[in-house]
Amino acid sequence: MSILLVSQDPELIDRCRRAVSAEQQVEVSRDVAALGGRIGAAAPDVVVLDAALLQQPIDREVGDAVAAAGTARVIVLTAVFQEDEEIALLKAGAKGCCRRGIDPESLARVINVTQSGGVWVTRSLLPRLVTELRRYARGQPVPAAAKLPSAKQTEQKLTSLSTREREIVRLIAGGASNKEVAAKLDISERTVKGHLSNVFQKLGVTDRLKLVLLIREAPSALI
């Protein structure tokens, strides 16, 4: 997997290099204006975009970057969390939003989740994001094949979960991180991740956001 990092911050560039594995390659561009050409030459899987290089409102420039990125998935690093701004960035096509001060280990998780088809957002944003997505969906024609399953179908899927998996899903739906779930249930984070993998497989979802969207269809099935 190749990653194109757009930043002029030496410390951020160093953290990004430390975040990637031996199978991943990082190229650095210090010029947002030249992004289209660099993407064409490097053909990255992921573009990590430092918002410090962008002019306000940054969602417009992120939208341009997403258009230039083609199939590459765009992650935006902002200085601080602003709920309205992050919603705007996701609507502009960003697949990941996090802070510029993120540590290498956490950045590695963001990159891996995003590259594998997931969406990474600030955890506290999930409830509003679900509301925004539903509001958007109500105003858009949705092909039959793309519609969410009915409440009954969702309930049937949720009943296939074990007692422990239900406990974890309830906590995830409430916005808990893997670390918080592990502490609450007195198990390891590795065990939480293992249970989540089983949950994703059973329910046919690929990330936490899709999980939250699904269980909102039949919350009583988790009681």
Phi, psi and omega in degrees: 000137179249143182234131174253116179260126179252102183196156173247006184269109183302322182291320177293319178299318179297317180296322179294319178297324179285342182280336187272157179270177181295335181275356183250146179241140180243126171247147184243132172239132180257009185228110179297324182298332181265012187301316182302315180294320180293323178295318178298324181280321186269336183047058184286159173274328183225139173245121177258116190248119178280114183294346178296340180270356188260149176271148177285144354283129190291340181296331177293316180290327176294321177300320177295320180294320178298317179297320180288333185287340181065240181276350179292144181264133188260128174248133180248130178255115181251161183290318181221163177275122173232117188305310182297321180295317181294321175301316180297321180294320178294320177294331179284351176114359177296143180255357178204139177224129177204180186271155180293334182273011182301142180282159184303319182297316179292321178297323177299319179294319179300313181298314183293317178296315182294315182296328183277005175108356180274177177236131181251121178228163175297131188305319183293348181275344188305312181302315180291323181297319177300316179298316180297318181295320180291321178297318179296316183298324181295335182264002183239143173290131182244122177304146183306320183292341184261355183293149175295150178297157179292165179301322180295316179296318179296317180299320179297320178294317183293330179290348178280351182281148176286169179301315180295319179297323177296317178302315182294316181297320178299318180291319178298319180296332178276001177097009182287144174278169177301321180296318180291323176297315180300317180293319182295320184262000179059048176228172181277158176298326179298321178294320177300314180299321178297316178296319180296321177300318178295320180297313180303318182293316181294323185267350179073035177242165185242350181203175185295323181298313179296326177297313180297317179300320183293311186288340175294344179286333183209064184299331182294340181290346180264356182288000000 
